[in-house]
């Protein structure tokens, strides 16, 4: 009883008293004591006890060996466990399922699957059947050590060996698949477990709730949370927290607050992390007063706010335009000796920079360093961006120099701010140098970086340069946004009749070739720009983005034409979806329209990298033949009449 209650020290005193009195110490009582010692990691002490008691109403048996092997395996000392295992067999004791299970558990912790396979083979030869628990242990270890697990084969193999997968099997598979990002497959397994009539528990649902939240399927996660509650399993702070985080990230702060209300109803207290996410979401929505209410609730619930909470509130005041209140809160926090961390200081520095108070921002950095905190990439990047917005490129460069000197590696945001500053000053040569330096440091420019360069070159009328960065952006798989498109369209439409020379660029430009062709065919300039954008998007495997842009254009009154049809057909063919051509070819395209589409399709194929092909031209040629045949039939009918 004492060992079961984990009172091993007291149990040992009672045991020693029994030995002194020469009472009823036998194999059973010794094994209980050894088991207790093993449970607290004192396996060597347990081994010595057995050796000491042998011959004193205590004889070696398989149970002693199993207890010690299990103890060593649980500790991760598989070498000593294996030594005992070999010793046991040498002395003529036959290993039982428990022995093999303990050994397999030890090798699972180590990730030695070759040794496990040998043990499984030995078990088969010895006529010892593997049970479900052993299968589950191996399965769990394979996931933990990053091995690929084939779900169908695993279940089939278990059934073949006479073991029926239980809820632990399914939970292990669900958890492992969710960690690997295979959430949909994990969801299917949950349904299988239900059909088999297995009793689902909290462990069945929680990984799926987290998994669906990670892939943005928050409604599915919410349904699972409700089902979990209905089955009588109380969701914990992890399950609720995942959903709250997900809903806030989705912009659904009100829905997230409802989840928090449900948590409280079920007696699950939100932690500081959940409160921080909710307050952050409210501040971003401009609901600062609601965020303050949550802070009061936190304090009432005795949940101590951390530096992140206060940093969120400081940021909230700044977003609300109240720098004074933000500074007051910041000073109170420091006055109370609170450890704000780098995050807290960064929030205040961001506020000073936003309001153009660069001296105060620098003083805050000094204050931060006096508190033995090291400014990070965010600190420096924020101040550099602040100087840029104040049109002080010199200040930005001085701060950049300090950043490098203090061995703080500049990030994408840092370089993007500098590029923006150079472009604002009209220093495009230095902006491009900074862009190249950024890439040489292994940093991938983001949509903001590219859009700044594209927009700046468009405003200067350097359209060929803007186009070259747009095409580079697409080839690097960086998805443009509405601002990017607007810069290009406005740049071209503000230069009436612009026909640009492709020779001025380092490499062939699909955009310029298609744009010049469209203009020469008599299409209006805006339509020519948008069509060139669509062609480039589809050429670079961004057909989905191109279709979304087309939908927005149609709402503005733009109609589908032969050029856009060629773009979409080419895009779906590159994705291996050529059989879906009817979904992208306009029904009202006549033979002449198809001929125009073919011309642009051939241009796209010419611009493809070596070794890549598209069926688009073949499909269009076939449609032209059919159309020509239909026209001939109609002509014959007319002449017959």
Secondary structure, 3 states (H helix, E strand, C coil): CCCCCCCHHHHHHHHHHHHHCCCCCCHHHHHHHHHHHHHCCCHHHHHHHHHHHECCCECCCHHHHHHHHHHHHHHCCHHHHHHHHHHHHHCCCCCCHHHHHHHHHHHHHHCCHHHHHHHHHHHHHHCCCCCHHHHHHHHHHHHHCCCCCCHHHHHHHHHHCCCCCCHHHHHHHHHHHHHCCCHHHHHHHHHHHHHCCCCCCHHHHHHHHHHHHHCCCHHHHHHHHHHHHHCCCCCCHHHHHHHHHHHHHCCCHHHHHHHHHHHHHCCCCCCHHHHHHHHHHHHHCCCHHHHHHHHHHHHHCCCCCCHHHHHHHHHHHHHCCCHHHHHHHHHHHHHCCCCCHHHHHHHHHHHHHHCCCHHHHHHHHHHHHHCCCCCCHHHHHHHHHHHHHCCCHHHHHHHHHHHHHCCCCCCHHHHHHHHHHHHHCCCHHHHHHHHHHHHHCCCCCCHHHHHHHHHHHHHCCCHHHHHHHHHHHHHCCCCCCHHHHHHHHHHHHCCCCCCCCHHHCCCCCHHHHHHHHHHHCCCCHHHHHHHHHHHHHHHCCCHHHHHHHHHHHHHCCCCCCHHHHHHHHHHHHHCCCHHHHHHCCCCCCCHHHHHHHHHHHHHHHHCCCCCCCCCHHHHHHHHHHHHHHHHHHHHHHHHHC
